Amino acid sequence: MDIDYRVALVLAPIAVAAGWAVFNIGAAALRQVQNFLNKEA
């Protein structure tokens, strides 16, 4: 079974961009949750 590396070549930048977006949004969301919890206490 041969693997077609063109698929990986096309999907790799998309996966990197999606991971970077999740990382950035996750960091902002975590800060927002922490701020909310700190205001409640």
PDB file of N, H, CA, C and O in Angstrom:
ATOM      1  N   MET A   1       0.849  -1.192   0.000  1.00  0.00           N
ATOM      2  CA  MET A   1       0.000   0.000   0.000  1.00  0.00           C
ATOM      3  C   MET A   1       0.888   1.247   0.000  1.00  0.00           C
ATOM      4  O   MET A   1       1.619   1.500   0.957  1.00  0.00           O
ATOM      5  N   ASP A   2       0.815   2.001  -1.057  1.00  0.00           N
ATOM      6  H   ASP A   2       0.221   1.796  -1.835  1.00  0.00           H
ATOM      7  CA  ASP A   2       1.603   3.223  -1.149  1.00  0.00           C
ATOM      8  C   ASP A   2       0.824   4.399  -0.573  1.00  0.00           C
ATOM      9  O   ASP A   2      -0.382   4.534  -0.780  1.00  0.00           O
ATOM     10  N   ILE A   3       1.539   5.233   0.146  1.00  0.00           N
ATOM     11  H   ILE A   3       2.518   5.123   0.314  1.00  0.00           H
ATOM     12  CA  ILE A   3       0.922   6.423   0.735  1.00  0.00           C
ATOM     13  C   ILE A   3       1.130   7.597  -0.225  1.00  0.00           C
ATOM     14  O   ILE A   3       2.239   7.836  -0.704  1.00  0.00           O
ATOM     15  N   ASP A   4       0.051   8.319  -0.494  1.00  0.00           N
ATOM     16  H   ASP A   4      -0.850   8.125  -0.105  1.00  0.00           H
ATOM     17  CA  ASP A   4       0.144   9.499  -1.346  1.00  0.00           C
ATOM     18  C   ASP A   4       0.494  10.696  -0.470  1.00  0.00           C
ATOM     19  O   ASP A   4      -0.343  11.196   0.281  1.00  0.00           O
ATOM     20  N   TYR A   5       1.720  11.143  -0.574  1.00  0.00           N
ATOM     21  H   TYR A   5       2.401  10.737  -1.184  1.00  0.00           H
ATOM     22  CA  TYR A   5       2.194  12.222   0.287  1.00  0.00           C
ATOM     23  C   TYR A   5       1.648  13.587  -0.121  1.00  0.00           C
ATOM     24  O   TYR A   5       1.778  14.560   0.623  1.00  0.00           O
ATOM     25  N   ARG A   6       1.040  13.658  -1.295  1.00  0.00           N
ATOM     26  H   ARG A   6       0.935  12.868  -1.899  1.00  0.00           H
ATOM     27  CA  ARG A   6       0.445  14.938  -1.711  1.00  0.00           C
ATOM     28  C   ARG A   6      -0.697  15.329  -0.780  1.00  0.00           C
ATOM     29  O   ARG A   6      -0.906  16.511  -0.509  1.00  0.00           O
ATOM     30  N   VAL A   7      -1.430  14.339  -0.294  1.00  0.00           N
ATOM     31  H   VAL A   7      -1.260  13.378  -0.513  1.00  0.00           H
ATOM     32  CA  VAL A   7      -2.529  14.627   0.629  1.00  0.00           C
ATOM     33  C   VAL A   7      -1.971  15.231   1.914  1.00  0.00           C
ATOM     34  O   VAL A   7      -2.491  16.228   2.416  1.00  0.00           O
ATOM     35  N   ALA A   8      -0.909  14.623   2.444  1.00  0.00           N
ATOM     36  H   ALA A   8      -0.487  13.813   2.037  1.00  0.00           H
ATOM     37  CA  ALA A   8      -0.283  15.151   3.656  1.00  0.00           C
ATOM     38  C   ALA A   8       0.297  16.543   3.400  1.00  0.00           C
ATOM     39  O   ALA A   8       0.242  17.416   4.266  1.00  0.00           O
ATOM     40  N   LEU A   9       0.850  16.739   2.212  1.00  0.00           N
ATOM     41  H   LEU A   9       0.895  16.030   1.508  1.00  0.00           H
ATOM     42  CA  LEU A   9       1.437  18.036   1.873  1.00  0.00           C
ATOM     43  C   LEU A   9       0.377  19.131   1.824  1.00  0.00           C
ATOM     44  O   LEU A   9       0.646  20.273   2.198  1.00  0.00           O
ATOM     45  N   VAL A  10      -0.818  18.792   1.368  1.00  0.00           N
ATOM     46  H   VAL A  10      -1.037  17.864   1.064  1.00  0.00           H
ATOM     47  CA  VAL A  10      -1.907  19.767   1.304  1.00  0.00           C
ATOM     48  C   VAL A  10      -2.509  19.997   2.690  1.00  0.00           C
ATOM     49  O   VAL A  10      -2.833  21.130   3.046  1.00  0.00           O
ATOM     50  N   LEU A  11      -2.660  18.930   3.467  1.00  0.00           N
ATOM     51  H   LEU A  11      -2.397  18.009   3.177  1.00  0.00           H
ATOM     52  CA  LEU A  11      -3.329  19.049   4.758  1.00  0.00           C
ATOM     53  C   LEU A  11      -2.424  19.578   5.872  1.00  0.00           C
ATOM     54  O   LEU A  11      -2.925  20.107   6.864  1.00  0.00           O
ATOM     55  N   ALA A  12      -1.123  19.446   5.731  1.00  0.00           N
ATOM     56  H   ALA A  12      -0.716  19.016   4.925  1.00  0.00           H
ATOM     57  CA  ALA A  12      -0.208  19.864   6.795  1.00  0.00           C
ATOM     58  C   ALA A  12      -0.338  21.360   7.134  1.00  0.00           C
ATOM     59  O   ALA A  12      -0.468  21.688   8.314  1.00  0.00           O
ATOM     60  N   PRO A  13      -0.311  22.266   6.170  1.00  0.00           N
ATOM     61  CA  PRO A  13      -0.453  23.684   6.530  1.00  0.00           C
ATOM     62  C   PRO A  13      -1.818  23.993   7.157  1.00  0.00           C
ATOM     63  O   PRO A  13      -1.924  24.847   8.038  1.00  0.00           O
ATOM     64  N   ILE A  14      -2.851  23.297   6.699  1.00  0.00           N
ATOM     65  H   ILE A  14      -2.765  22.603   5.984  1.00  0.00           H
ATOM     66  CA  ILE A  14      -4.180  23.509   7.269  1.00  0.00           C
ATOM     67  C   ILE A  14      -4.203  23.039   8.724  1.00  0.00           C
ATOM     68  O   ILE A  14      -4.774  23.704   9.589  1.00  0.00           O
ATOM     69  N   ALA A  15      -3.584  21.897   8.984  1.00  0.00           N
ATOM     70  H   ALA A  15      -3.121  21.357   8.281  1.00  0.00           H
ATOM     71  CA  ALA A  15      -3.530  21.382  10.350  1.00  0.00           C
ATOM     72  C   ALA A  15      -2.715  22.299  11.251  1.00  0.00           C
ATOM     73  O   ALA A  15      -3.084  22.520  12.405  1.00  0.00           O
ATOM     74  N   VAL A  16      -1.619  22.830  10.739  1.00  0.00           N
ATOM     75  H   VAL A  16      -1.320  22.651   9.802  1.00  0.00           H
ATOM     76  CA  VAL A  16      -0.796  23.758  11.527  1.00  0.00           C
ATOM     77  C   VAL A  16      -1.583  25.030  11.836  1.00  0.00           C
ATOM     78  O   VAL A  16      -1.548  25.520  12.965  1.00  0.00           O
ATOM     79  N   ALA A  17      -2.287  25.563  10.848  1.00  0.00           N
ATOM     80  H   ALA A  17      -2.315  25.165   9.931  1.00  0.00           H
ATOM     81  CA  ALA A  17      -3.076  26.773  11.062  1.00  0.00           C
ATOM     82  C   ALA A  17      -4.202  26.524  12.064  1.00  0.00           C
ATOM     83  O   ALA A  17      -4.462  27.367  12.922  1.00  0.00           O
ATOM     84  N   ALA A  18      -4.866  25.383  11.964  1.00  0.00           N
ATOM     85  H   ALA A  18      -4.655  24.697  11.267  1.00  0.00           H
ATOM     86  CA  ALA A  18      -5.942  25.062  12.894  1.00  0.00           C
ATOM     87  C   ALA A  18      -5.397  24.894  14.307  1.00  0.00           C
ATOM     88  O   ALA A  18      -6.006  25.362  15.269  1.00  0.00           O
ATOM     89  N   GLY A  19      -4.271  24.239  14.432  1.00  0.00           N
ATOM     90  H   GLY A  19      -3.776  23.859  13.650  1.00  0.00           H
ATOM     91  CA  GLY A  19      -3.659  24.068  15.752  1.00  0.00           C
ATOM     92  C   GLY A  19      -3.255  25.396  16.364  1.00  0.00           C
ATOM     93  O   GLY A  19      -3.442  25.618  17.560  1.00  0.00           O
ATOM     94  N   TRP A  20      -2.699  26.283  15.540  1.00  0.00           N
ATOM     95  H   TRP A  20      -2.547  26.102  14.569  1.00  0.00           H
ATOM     96  CA  TRP A  20      -2.292  27.606  16.034  1.00  0.00           C
ATOM     97  C   TRP A  20      -3.520  28.415  16.474  1.00  0.00           C
ATOM     98  O   TRP A  20      -3.470  29.108  17.491  1.00  0.00           O
ATOM     99  N   ALA A  21      -4.600  28.332  15.728  1.00  0.00           N
ATOM    100  H   ALA A  21      -4.641  27.770  14.902  1.00  0.00           H
ATOM    101  CA  ALA A  21      -5.823  29.048  16.089  1.00  0.00           C
ATOM    102  C   ALA A  21      -6.398  28.507  17.395  1.00  0.00           C
ATOM    103  O   ALA A  21      -6.799  29.278  18.267  1.00  0.00           O
ATOM    104  N   VAL A  22      -6.438  27.188  17.528  1.00  0.00           N
ATOM    105  H   VAL A  22      -6.112  26.562  16.819  1.00  0.00           H
ATOM    106  CA  VAL A  22      -6.943  26.587  18.776  1.00  0.00           C
ATOM    107  C   VAL A  22      -6.053  26.984  19.941  1.00  0.00           C
ATOM    108  O   VAL A  22      -6.552  27.274  21.028  1.00  0.00           O
ATOM    109  N   PHE A  23      -4.752  27.001  19.731  1.00  0.00           N
ATOM    110  H   PHE A  23      -4.346  26.765  18.848  1.00  0.00           H
ATOM    111  CA  PHE A  23      -3.812  27.393  20.790  1.00  0.00           C
ATOM    112  C   PHE A  23      -4.072  28.835  21.239  1.00  0.00           C
ATOM    113  O   PHE A  23      -4.134  29.108  22.438  1.00  0.00           O
ATOM    114  N   ASN A  24      -4.223  29.744  20.294  1.00  0.00           N
ATOM    115  H   ASN A  24      -4.173  29.522  19.321  1.00  0.00           H
ATOM    116  CA  ASN A  24      -4.444  31.155  20.624  1.00  0.00           C
ATOM    117  C   ASN A  24      -5.808  31.365  21.277  1.00  0.00           C
ATOM    118  O   ASN A  24      -5.909  32.069  22.282  1.00  0.00           O
ATOM    119  N   ILE A  25      -6.844  30.771  20.725  1.00  0.00           N
ATOM    120  H   ILE A  25      -6.762  30.200  19.908  1.00  0.00           H
ATOM    121  CA  ILE A  25      -8.184  30.925  21.279  1.00  0.00           C
ATOM    122  C   ILE A  25      -8.253  30.259  22.653  1.00  0.00           C
ATOM    123  O   ILE A  25      -8.888  30.780  23.570  1.00  0.00           O
ATOM    124  N   GLY A  26      -7.600  29.110  22.790  1.00  0.00           N
ATOM    125  H   GLY A  26      -7.085  28.686  22.045  1.00  0.00           H
ATOM    126  CA  GLY A  26      -7.586  28.408  24.076  1.00  0.00           C
ATOM    127  C   GLY A  26      -6.925  29.237  25.160  1.00  0.00           C
ATOM    128  O   GLY A  26      -7.410  29.272  26.290  1.00  0.00           O
ATOM    129  N   ALA A  27      -5.835  29.901  24.840  1.00  0.00           N
ATOM    130  H   ALA A  27      -5.440  29.873  23.921  1.00  0.00           H
ATOM    131  CA  ALA A  27      -5.142  30.735  25.816  1.00  0.00           C
ATOM    132  C   ALA A  27      -6.025  31.908  26.253  1.00  0.00           C
ATOM    133  O   ALA A  27      -6.103  32.220  27.442  1.00  0.00           O
ATOM    134  N   ALA A  28      -6.679  32.544  25.305  1.00  0.00           N
ATOM    135  H   ALA A  28      -6.616  32.291  24.339  1.00  0.00           H
ATOM    136  CA  ALA A  28      -7.561  33.663  25.627  1.00  0.00           C
ATOM    137  C   ALA A  28      -8.761  33.185  26.438  1.00  0.00           C
ATOM    138  O   ALA A  28      -9.180  33.853  27.384  1.00  0.00           O
ATOM    139  N   ALA A  29      -9.307  32.049  26.077  1.00  0.00           N
ATOM    140  H   ALA A  29      -8.967  31.506  25.309  1.00  0.00           H
ATOM    141  CA  ALA A  29     -10.454  31.509  26.816  1.00  0.00           C
ATOM    142  C   ALA A  29     -10.047  31.143  28.236  1.00  0.00           C
ATOM    143  O   ALA A  29     -10.802  31.391  29.176  1.00  0.00           O
ATOM    144  N   LEU A  30      -8.886  30.568  28.401  1.00  0.00           N
ATOM    145  H   LEU A  30      -8.273  30.367  27.637  1.00  0.00           H
ATOM    146  CA  LEU A  30      -8.411  30.206  29.740  1.00  0.00           C
ATOM    147  C   LEU A  30      -8.235  31.446  30.603  1.00  0.00           C
ATOM    148  O   LEU A  30      -8.604  31.442  31.777  1.00  0.00           O
ATOM    149  N   ARG A  31      -7.675  32.508  30.033  1.00  0.00           N
ATOM    150  H   ARG A  31      -7.375  32.512  29.078  1.00  0.00           H
ATOM    151  CA  ARG A  31      -7.532  33.769  30.788  1.00  0.00           C
ATOM    152  C   ARG A  31      -8.897  34.322  31.181  1.00  0.00           C
ATOM    153  O   ARG A  31      -9.073  34.815  32.295  1.00  0.00           O
ATOM    154  N   GLN A  32      -9.850  34.241  30.278  1.00  0.00           N
ATOM    155  H   GLN A  32      -9.707  33.840  29.373  1.00  0.00           H
ATOM    156  CA  GLN A  32     -11.181  34.760  30.558  1.00  0.00           C
ATOM    157  C   GLN A  32     -11.839  33.967  31.685  1.00  0.00           C
ATOM    158  O   GLN A  32     -12.463  34.555  32.568  1.00  0.00           O
ATOM    159  N   VAL A  33     -11.709  32.651  31.666  1.00  0.00           N
ATOM    160  H   VAL A  33     -11.203  32.173  30.949  1.00  0.00           H
ATOM    161  CA  VAL A  33     -12.272  31.815  32.728  1.00  0.00           C
ATOM    162  C   VAL A  33     -11.587  32.108  34.052  1.00  0.00           C
ATOM    163  O   VAL A  33     -12.252  32.181  35.085  1.00  0.00           O
ATOM    164  N   GLN A  34     -10.287  32.275  34.041  1.00  0.00           N
ATOM    165  H   GLN A  34      -9.747  32.216  33.201  1.00  0.00           H
ATOM    166  CA  GLN A  34      -9.567  32.588  35.275  1.00  0.00           C
ATOM    167  C   GLN A  34      -9.994  33.943  35.830  1.00  0.00           C
ATOM    168  O   GLN A  34     -10.174  34.085  37.039  1.00  0.00           O
ATOM    169  N   ASN A  35     -10.159  34.940  34.959  1.00  0.00           N
ATOM    170  H   ASN A  35     -10.013  34.825  33.976  1.00  0.00           H
ATOM    171  CA  ASN A  35     -10.626  36.251  35.413  1.00  0.00           C
ATOM    172  C   ASN A  35     -12.024  36.153  36.010  1.00  0.00           C
ATOM    173  O   ASN A  35     -12.311  36.783  37.029  1.00  0.00           O
ATOM    174  N   PHE A  36     -12.892  35.370  35.383  1.00  0.00           N
ATOM    175  H   PHE A  36     -12.659  34.858  34.556  1.00  0.00           H
ATOM    176  CA  PHE A  36     -14.242  35.201  35.897  1.00  0.00           C
ATOM    177  C   PHE A  36     -14.216  34.542  37.274  1.00  0.00           C
ATOM    178  O   PHE A  36     -14.925  34.967  38.186  1.00  0.00           O
ATOM    179  N   LEU A  37     -13.404  33.513  37.417  1.00  0.00           N
ATOM    180  H   LEU A  37     -12.827  33.168  36.677  1.00  0.00           H
ATOM    181  CA  LEU A  37     -13.341  32.815  38.700  1.00  0.00           C
ATOM    182  C   LEU A  37     -12.725  33.698  39.776  1.00  0.00           C
ATOM    183  O   LEU A  37     -13.110  33.614  40.942  1.00  0.00           O
ATOM    184  N   ASN A  38     -11.766  34.549  39.392  1.00  0.00           N
ATOM    185  H   ASN A  38     -11.453  34.617  38.445  1.00  0.00           H
ATOM    186  CA  ASN A  38     -11.140  35.431  40.383  1.00  0.00           C
ATOM    187  C   ASN A  38     -12.111  36.527  40.834  1.00  0.00           C
ATOM    188  O   ASN A  38     -12.064  36.952  41.988  1.00  0.00           O
ATOM    189  N   LYS A  39     -12.977  36.982  39.949  1.00  0.00           N
ATOM    190  H   LYS A  39     -13.015  36.637  39.011  1.00  0.00           H
ATOM    191  CA  LYS A  39     -13.956  38.010  40.327  1.00  0.00           C
ATOM    192  C   LYS A  39     -15.021  37.447  41.268  1.00  0.00           C
ATOM    193  O   LYS A  39     -15.529  38.160  42.133  1.00  0.00           O
ATOM    194  N   GLU A  40     -15.356  36.162  41.097  1.00  0.00           N
ATOM    195  H   GLU A  40     -14.943  35.583  40.394  1.00  0.00           H
ATOM    196  CA  GLU A  40     -16.374  35.539  41.939  1.00  0.00           C
ATOM    197  C   GLU A  40     -15.870  35.349  43.369  1.00  0.00           C
ATOM    198  O   GLU A  40     -16.647  35.437  44.319  1.00  0.00           O
ATOM    199  N   ALA A  41     -14.587  35.091  43.520  1.00  0.00           N
ATOM    200  H   ALA A  41     -13.956  35.019  42.748  1.00  0.00           H
ATOM    201  CA  ALA A  41     -14.050  34.795  44.857  1.00  0.00           C
ATOM    202  C   ALA A  41     -13.845  36.036  45.686  1.00  0.00           C
ATOM    203  O   ALA A  41     -13.400  35.948  46.830  1.00  0.00           O
TER     204      ALA A  41
END
